């Protein structure tokens, strides 16, 4: 019998998400889609309690679903993580980083319980969003991502896990706030942050689960609470 591993909360998830987003330069590493409303954190070794940075990869929901279904092999996910780490060596100096793989991975290029050493220093990241946009402020952008994630989680309660079209809500937000097809919701001007956050909060509260839980529980963190925990 296979032991079911318990999912635990990623410590300082917003900071971890920000680092992972820098690693992929805000582009899904498998489909190269940059118009992703909300990236998903994937545990490469399929252990939801192993939150080591070397075991986490940010993906679009569609590619994450393909991994879950087996359309993208685990060994290819390991390869992609290593590729992302080693891509930066041309822009990095002489410090070393040790990536520990603690789970058996069969015949992947990583090998079984090996260490991979790549030389690096701080990575220079190109700012994707111009100053004045919500995406320019990491904490505000991550709060919007938090709300979008919560909305999708609550929709799963209504339609069943695996039946949620994660891209649909992001597309709806772009249409409502008149965001161009080549831009994301994070291109919205900073002065509309409160308007956007309030709208998503109302949509969460209006879901079936939101109406039930909202009677005695909080459906999401306020921005101040989120900023205090992740700022």
Secondary structure, DSSP 8 states (H G I E B T S, - for coil): ----------TTHHHHHHHHHHHHTTS-TTT-----SS-EEEETTS-TT---GGGEEEE-HHHHHHHHHTSS-HHHHHHHHHHHHHHGGGG--S-EEEEE--S--TTSTT-SS-EEEEE---------S-TTBGGGSHHHHHHHHHHHHHHHHHHHHHH-TT---HHHHHHHHHHHTT--TTS-GGGSBGGGHHHHHHHHHHHHHTSHHHHHHTTTS-SS--HHHHHHHH-
